[in-house]
């Protein structure tokens, strides 16, 4: 009988419960970060979350991505390329989570995520509302 390794599961729980990296100077509620983590976790378990730059850009250009999320610690070059690749296909939003937080959900560090289901898109946008209060809405 093979021995089951429970270390990755324990690591996921530790990262998910760790305080997230919030932009300094903004008084964003901690509960909203947890809501966003929960929404992304649900989307991943349902198979409606795409992670990684190439996979997200391909999904967006095929019309499958409804919302693209960009991590707080993604490079400016990555952000510029994602916005250019998704322009006219789907909105791109910055999220207050780092690649380590995303790795806790998806199992691999990724700076770019795509949501492919309208209900999960609404759930994520509602969780992002306190963080994006001053941003203008991009056309779908």
Order of alpha helices (4+ residues) and beta strands (2+ residues): alpha-alpha-beta-alpha-beta-alpha-beta-alpha-beta-alpha
